Amino acid sequence: MSSHPAVDARVQGDEGRRSPYAARSFRLRALLILWPAFVLAGVLEALVFVVVDPSQLHWFGGEAIEWPRTTVYSITFFIIWGAIATSGAITELLEPPGR
């Protein structure tokens, strides 16, 4: 058994209740996934829209997208952010416990 209180709280946490250590750990892991994904999504969106003009985008059937530029930028940002965050979350899930 460890002598460190945070480790003891994690190991001996109540079965029906999450320990404060586990909640802090989840917040930290979420931050470690979402913040780099946010920064990278901003960079990738800037690189995409340097090359692509949002007013010239078309749906798969050939119809032009009639949304304002800011809407296209926002939706694209959230799609990219979600994809990168999902990749980071899957990596975190595959990480062996105890690291």
C-alpha positions as CSV (number, residue, x, y, z in Angstrom):
1,M,0.0,0.0,0.0
2,S,1.3,3.5,-0.8
3,S,1.8,6.2,1.7
4,H,0.7,9.0,-0.6
5,P,-2.9,10.2,0.2
6,A,-3.8,10.9,-3.5
7,V,-2.8,7.4,-4.5
8,D,-4.6,5.9,-1.5
9,A,-7.7,7.8,-2.3
10,R,-7.6,6.5,-5.9
11,V,-6.9,2.9,-4.8
12,Q,-9.4,2.8,-1.9
13,G,-12.2,5.0,-3.4
14,D,-15.8,4.0,-2.6
15,E,-17.3,1.6,-5.1
16,G,-20.4,3.7,-5.6
17,R,-18.7,7.1,-5.7
18,R,-15.8,8.5,-7.6
19,S,-12.9,9.8,-5.6
20,P,-11.8,13.4,-6.0
21,Y,-8.5,12.1,-7.5
22,A,-10.4,10.3,-10.2
23,A,-12.5,13.4,-11.0
24,R,-9.4,15.6,-11.2
25,S,-7.7,13.0,-13.3
26,F,-10.6,13.0,-15.8
27,R,-10.5,16.8,-16.0
28,L,-6.8,16.7,-16.6
29,R,-7.1,14.1,-19.3
30,A,-9.9,16.0,-21.0
31,L,-7.8,19.1,-21.0
32,L,-4.8,17.3,-22.3
33,I,-7.0,16.0,-25.2
34,L,-9.1,19.1,-26.0
35,W,-6.5,21.9,-25.8
36,P,-4.0,20.6,-28.3
37,A,-6.8,19.6,-30.6
38,F,-8.2,23.1,-30.3
39,V,-4.9,24.7,-31.3
40,L,-4.3,22.2,-34.1
41,A,-7.8,22.7,-35.5
42,G,-7.2,26.4,-35.7
43,V,-4.0,25.9,-37.6
44,L,-5.5,23.3,-40.0
45,E,-8.6,25.5,-40.6
46,A,-6.3,28.4,-41.5
47,L,-4.3,26.3,-43.9
48,V,-7.5,24.9,-45.5
49,F,-9.1,28.2,-46.1
50,V,-5.9,29.8,-47.5
51,V,-6.5,27.4,-50.4
52,V,-10.3,27.0,-50.4
53,D,-12.8,29.8,-50.8
54,P,-15.9,29.1,-48.8
55,S,-18.2,30.8,-51.3
56,Q,-17.1,28.3,-54.0
57,L,-17.9,25.1,-52.0
58,H,-20.6,22.8,-53.4
59,W,-22.6,19.9,-51.9
60,F,-22.1,16.4,-53.3
61,G,-25.0,16.9,-55.8
62,G,-23.4,20.0,-57.2
63,E,-25.6,22.6,-55.4
64,A,-23.6,25.6,-54.0
65,I,-23.4,26.1,-50.3
66,E,-25.3,29.3,-49.5
67,W,-24.1,29.8,-45.9
68,P,-22.2,32.9,-44.7
69,R,-18.4,32.5,-44.6
70,T,-18.4,32.7,-40.8
71,T,-20.8,29.7,-40.6
72,V,-18.6,27.7,-42.9
73,Y,-15.5,28.6,-40.9
74,S,-17.2,27.7,-37.6
75,I,-18.7,24.4,-38.7
76,T,-15.4,23.4,-40.4
77,F,-13.5,24.3,-37.2
78,F,-15.8,22.1,-35.0
79,I,-15.5,19.2,-37.4
80,I,-11.7,19.3,-37.5
81,W,-11.6,19.9,-33.7
82,G,-13.9,16.9,-33.1
83,A,-11.8,14.6,-35.4
84,I,-8.5,15.5,-33.7
85,A,-10.0,15.3,-30.2
86,T,-11.5,11.9,-31.1
87,S,-8.0,10.7,-32.2
88,G,-6.5,12.0,-28.9
89,A,-9.3,10.3,-26.9
90,I,-8.7,7.0,-28.6
91,T,-5.0,7.3,-27.9
92,E,-5.8,8.1,-24.2
93,L,-8.1,5.0,-24.0
94,L,-5.4,2.8,-25.5
95,E,-2.8,4.0,-22.9
96,P,-2.0,1.3,-20.4
97,P,-3.3,2.0,-16.9
98,G,-0.9,3.2,-14.3
99,R,1.1,5.6,-16.4
